[in-house]
Amino acid sequence: MNNVLNNNWNSQVLNNATLIRSGAGFMETYDLHNGNILKVVKGIEQLERDDLIRYYRMFQEELNSKINLSKYIDIPDIVLPNNAYYSEEGIKAYTVPKVINGLQLEQILPKINSLRLYGAILSKLTKRIRTLNENGIILPDLITASNIFYDYKSDSFNFIDYDGMQIWYSKSFSISNCLFVIDGPINNTEKYGNYEQYTSNLDKLSLLILFFCFTNGINIIDRINEQLAVVPELDLAIEMTLNKLGIEKCDYLHIAISQLYSSDENCYPDQVFDRFSNEYQMYKEKKKVRRFFK
């Protein structure tokens, strides 16, 4: 069982801290230089619109719920909270241990030139995501590869950004922007869910997008939609997209992608990654666009 210490919030916690990230969301991230990373909920005074204030309150409630739920999670891959800080407004911040082994996937994957090694890492990642899904955990922001650490030596993953995860019945307010493609698959909310509760189909979709994002630097769903503007048939649009990448008559990859648009359950693509990375190689053209060949 994970132990979380509850504390009263005091701004002195930020003494000597270094701001790492402060994006458009509700959280700011600091390195405390004591082995912990601090994530702080931004002050409500920083919000101007009523709808954002409403989401802010919802976010706080869900974060507090996730902090409590973390006590019952026994999955070593997930970097869990070890301290929670509360103010009069509710949950204000929490800390997690700083990951010291391995590198972020966004640092590793762009430097890989071997499709076989790339496929092996993504296949292992898929198996870990499957385990998380089977334990009721969804990662709507999975495509943000800076939230995933991989350690070659121990061949293990660590997933950070705990507040962005969907833990059992809790909600997630973080989702990868590149999933929002006009007329894209996630418009099928019956299959993929929404911010109220996403399904594991979302993570399976994210894994396939992640594969092409780092091998080719493209959003495969976006490219297929471009072809759909030219031809109305989905299968033909997928075929045209893959052909432009140098992939011809790859039935198992075609089926995995077309499944994303159907009402059927998506497959976990680890076997697709294994087979494809053993059958194909990749090279860079002059414009630094990677293509595949057998």
C-alpha positions as CSV (number, residue, x, y, z in Angstrom):
1,M,0.0,0.0,0.0
2,N,1.3,3.5,-0.9
3,N,1.6,5.9,2.0
4,V,0.8,9.6,1.5
5,L,1.6,12.1,4.2
6,N,-1.0,14.9,4.6
7,N,0.4,18.4,5.3
8,N,-0.8,22.0,5.6
9,W,0.2,24.1,2.7
10,N,2.9,26.7,3.3
11,S,4.5,28.7,0.5
12,Q,7.9,28.1,2.2
13,V,7.7,24.7,0.6
14,L,8.8,26.5,-2.6
15,N,12.0,27.9,-1.0
16,N,14.9,26.9,-3.2
17,A,12.6,25.1,-5.6
18,T,13.1,25.4,-9.4
19,L,10.1,25.8,-11.7
20,I,10.2,23.1,-14.3
21,R,6.9,23.6,-16.1
22,S,4.0,26.0,-16.1
23,G,1.7,25.3,-19.0
24,A,-1.9,26.1,-19.9
25,G,-3.3,23.6,-17.4
26,F,-4.0,23.9,-13.7
27,M,-0.6,22.7,-12.5
28,E,2.9,24.0,-12.0
29,T,5.8,21.6,-11.6
30,Y,8.9,22.3,-9.4
31,D,12.1,20.4,-8.6
32,L,12.6,20.6,-4.8
33,H,16.2,19.4,-5.1
34,N,15.6,16.9,-2.2
35,G,14.7,13.9,-4.3
36,N,11.1,15.0,-4.8
37,I,9.1,16.8,-7.6
38,L,6.4,19.1,-6.4
39,K,3.2,19.7,-8.4
40,V,1.2,22.8,-7.3
41,V,-2.4,23.7,-8.2
42,K,-2.3,27.2,-9.6
43,G,-4.2,29.9,-7.6
44,I,-7.8,30.4,-8.6
45,E,-7.0,34.2,-8.9
46,Q,-5.1,33.3,-12.1
47,L,-8.4,32.3,-13.7
48,E,-10.6,34.9,-15.4
49,R,-13.4,33.0,-17.0
50,D,-16.3,31.4,-15.0
51,D,-16.1,28.1,-17.0
52,L,-12.4,27.8,-16.1
53,I,-13.2,28.4,-12.5
54,R,-15.8,25.6,-12.6
55,Y,-13.3,23.2,-14.2
56,Y,-10.8,24.3,-11.6
57,R,-13.1,23.2,-8.8
58,M,-13.8,19.9,-10.5
59,F,-10.1,19.4,-11.1
60,Q,-9.4,19.9,-7.4
61,E,-12.0,17.4,-6.4
62,E,-10.7,14.8,-8.8
63,L,-7.1,15.4,-7.8
64,N,-8.0,14.9,-4.1
65,S,-9.8,11.7,-5.0
66,K,-6.8,10.4,-6.9
67,I,-4.5,11.2,-4.0
68,N,-6.7,9.1,-1.8
69,L,-6.9,6.3,-4.4
70,S,-3.1,6.2,-4.7
71,K,-3.0,4.5,-1.3
72,Y,-4.5,1.4,-2.9
73,I,-2.3,1.2,-6.0
74,D,0.4,-1.4,-6.1
75,I,1.9,-1.0,-9.6
76,P,5.6,-0.2,-9.6
77,D,5.5,1.5,-13.0
78,I,3.4,4.4,-11.7
79,V,5.3,7.2,-9.8
80,L,2.9,7.7,-6.9
81,P,2.4,10.7,-4.6
82,N,4.2,10.6,-1.2
83,N,3.0,13.9,0.2
84,A,-0.2,15.9,-0.1
85,Y,-0.6,19.6,0.8
86,Y,-3.9,21.2,1.7
87,S,-5.0,24.8,2.0
88,E,-8.4,26.2,3.0
89,E,-9.5,25.8,-0.6
90,G,-8.7,22.1,-0.6
91,I,-5.8,20.2,-2.2
92,K,-3.0,22.6,-3.1
93,A,-0.1,20.4,-4.1
94,Y,1.5,17.0,-3.9
95,T,5.0,15.5,-4.3
96,V,6.3,12.4,-6.1
97,P,9.8,10.9,-6.0
98,K,12.0,12.2,-8.8
99,V,12.8,9.5,-11.4
100,I,16.6,9.1,-11.4
101,N,16.9,6.0,-13.6
102,G,16.4,6.2,-17.4
103,L,15.4,8.9,-19.8
104,Q,12.1,10.3,-21.0
105,L,10.8,8.6,-24.2
106,E,10.8,12.0,-26.0
107,Q,14.6,12.0,-25.5
108,I,15.1,8.4,-26.5
109,L,12.9,7.8,-29.5
110,P,14.0,10.6,-31.9
111,K,17.6,9.4,-31.7
112,I,16.8,5.8,-32.7
113,N,17.6,4.9,-36.3
114,S,16.9,1.2,-35.9
115,L,13.2,0.4,-36.6
116,R,13.7,-3.0,-34.8
117,L,14.8,-1.3,-31.6
118,Y,12.1,1.3,-31.9
119,G,9.5,-1.5,-32.4
120,A,10.9,-3.4,-29.4
121,I,10.5,-0.5,-27.1
122,L,7.0,0.4,-28.3
123,S,6.0,-3.3,-28.0
124,K,7.2,-3.4,-24.4
125,L,5.4,-0.1,-23.7
126,T,2.2,-1.6,-25.1
127,K,2.4,-4.6,-22.8
128,R,2.8,-2.2,-19.8
129,I,-0.1,-0.1,-20.9
130,R,-2.2,-3.2,-21.2
131,T,-1.4,-4.1,-17.6
132,L,-2.4,-0.6,-16.4
133,N,-5.6,-0.8,-18.4
134,E,-6.4,-4.2,-16.8
135,N,-6.0,-2.6,-13.5
136,G,-8.4,0.2,-14.3
137,I,-5.9,2.9,-15.2
138,I,-6.1,5.0,-18.5
139,L,-3.5,7.5,-19.7
140,P,-5.4,10.0,-21.9
141,D,-2.2,12.0,-22.4
142,L,-0.1,9.0,-23.3
143,I,1.2,10.6,-26.5
144,T,3.1,13.2,-24.4
145,A,6.2,11.0,-24.3
146,S,7.9,13.3,-21.7
147,N,5.6,11.7,-19.1
148,I,7.2,8.2,-19.7
149,F,10.7,7.2,-18.6
150,Y,12.4,4.2,-20.0
151,D,15.5,2.6,-18.4
152,Y,17.6,0.4,-20.7
153,K,19.5,-1.3,-17.9
154,S,16.4,-2.5,-16.0
155,D,14.2,-2.6,-19.1
156,S,11.5,-0.9,-17.2
157,F,9.1,2.1,-17.5
158,N,8.0,4.8,-15.1
159,F,4.9,6.8,-15.7
160,I,4.8,10.3,-14.2
161,D,2.1,13.0,-14.3
162,Y,-0.2,11.2,-11.9
163,D,-2.8,14.0,-11.8
164,G,-3.3,13.5,-15.6
165,M,-4.2,9.8,-15.3
166,Q,-7.6,8.3,-15.1
167,I,-7.6,6.2,-11.9
168,W,-10.5,3.8,-11.8
169,Y,-13.7,6.0,-11.5
170,S,-11.8,9.3,-11.3
171,K,-11.8,11.8,-14.2
172,S,-8.9,13.0,-16.2
173,F,-8.6,16.6,-17.5
174,S,-5.5,15.9,-19.6
175,I,-5.7,14.5,-23.1
176,S,-3.2,14.6,-25.9
177,N,-3.9,17.4,-28.4
178,C,-3.1,15.4,-31.5
179,L,-6.1,13.1,-30.8
180,F,-8.3,16.0,-31.7
181,V,-8.4,15.6,-35.4
182,I,-11.5,16.8,-37.3
183,D,-13.7,13.8,-37.9
184,G,-11.1,11.7,-36.1
185,P,-11.8,8.4,-34.4
186,I,-12.4,9.8,-30.9
187,N,-15.6,11.5,-32.1
188,N,-17.0,8.0,-31.4
189,T,-17.6,8.7,-27.7
190,E,-19.4,5.4,-27.3
191,K,-16.2,3.6,-28.1
192,Y,-13.5,6.0,-26.7
193,G,-15.5,7.7,-24.0
194,N,-15.0,11.4,-23.0
195,Y,-13.6,13.3,-20.0
196,E,-16.3,11.8,-17.8
197,Q,-14.7,8.4,-18.4
198,Y,-12.3,7.3,-21.2
199,T,-12.0,3.7,-22.3
200,S,-8.8,1.6,-23.0
201,N,-9.5,2.0,-26.7
202,L,-8.1,5.5,-26.3
203,D,-4.7,4.2,-25.1
204,K,-4.6,1.7,-28.0
205,L,-5.2,4.5,-30.4
206,S,-2.6,6.6,-28.7
207,L,0.0,3.9,-29.1
208,L,-0.4,3.7,-32.9
209,I,-0.3,7.4,-33.2
210,L,2.9,7.5,-31.0
211,F,4.5,5.0,-33.3
212,F,4.2,7.1,-36.4
213,C,4.8,10.4,-34.6
214,F,8.3,9.3,-33.7
215,T,9.2,7.1,-36.7
216,N,7.9,9.6,-39.3
217,G,7.1,12.8,-37.4
218,I,3.5,12.6,-38.6
219,N,0.1,12.2,-37.1
220,I,-1.2,9.2,-39.0
221,I,-4.8,10.0,-38.3
222,D,-4.3,13.5,-39.6
223,R,-2.8,12.2,-42.8
224,I,-5.6,9.7,-43.3
225,N,-8.1,12.5,-43.0
226,E,-6.3,14.4,-45.7
227,Q,-6.8,11.5,-48.0
228,L,-10.4,11.1,-47.0
229,A,-10.9,14.6,-48.4
230,V,-9.9,13.2,-51.8
231,V,-11.4,9.7,-51.6
232,P,-14.5,8.8,-49.6
233,E,-13.5,5.2,-48.8
234,L,-11.6,4.7,-45.5
235,D,-9.7,1.6,-46.7
236,L,-8.5,3.4,-49.8
237,A,-7.5,6.5,-47.7
238,I,-5.5,4.3,-45.4
239,E,-3.8,2.5,-48.3
240,M,-2.9,5.8,-49.9
241,T,-1.4,7.1,-46.7
242,L,0.6,4.0,-46.1
243,N,1.8,3.9,-49.7
244,K,3.2,7.4,-49.3
245,L,5.3,6.2,-46.4
246,G,6.6,3.3,-48.5
247,I,4.3,0.7,-46.9
248,E,2.6,-1.6,-49.4
249,K,0.3,-4.5,-48.9
250,C,0.8,-4.6,-45.1
251,D,-2.6,-6.2,-44.3
252,Y,-2.1,-6.5,-40.5
253,L,-1.1,-2.8,-40.1
254,H,-4.0,-1.8,-42.4
255,I,-6.5,-3.8,-40.3
256,A,-5.1,-2.3,-37.0
257,I,-5.6,1.2,-38.3
258,S,-9.0,0.7,-39.8
259,Q,-10.1,-0.8,-36.5
260,L,-9.6,2.6,-34.9
261,Y,-12.5,3.9,-36.9
262,S,-14.9,1.0,-36.5
263,S,-17.2,0.2,-33.6
264,D,-15.1,-2.9,-32.7
265,E,-12.6,-2.9,-29.8
266,N,-9.1,-1.8,-30.8
267,C,-6.3,-4.3,-30.5
268,Y,-3.2,-3.8,-28.4
269,P,-0.6,-3.2,-31.2
270,D,2.4,-4.9,-29.6
271,Q,2.3,-7.8,-32.2
272,V,1.8,-5.2,-35.0
273,F,5.0,-3.4,-33.8
274,D,6.9,-6.6,-33.5
275,R,6.0,-7.9,-36.9
276,F,6.3,-4.6,-38.7
277,S,9.7,-3.7,-37.2
278,N,11.1,-7.1,-38.3
279,E,9.8,-6.9,-41.8
280,Y,10.6,-3.2,-42.6
281,Q,13.5,-0.8,-42.2
282,M,13.4,3.0,-42.4
283,Y,15.5,5.7,-44.0
284,K,15.5,9.5,-44.1
285,E,15.0,11.5,-47.3
286,K,16.6,14.8,-47.9
287,K,13.7,16.6,-46.2
288,K,14.4,14.4,-43.1
289,V,11.1,12.6,-43.6
290,R,11.5,9.0,-42.7
291,R,10.1,6.4,-45.1
292,F,9.9,2.6,-44.8
293,F,11.1,-0.2,-47.1
294,K,11.3,-4.0,-46.8
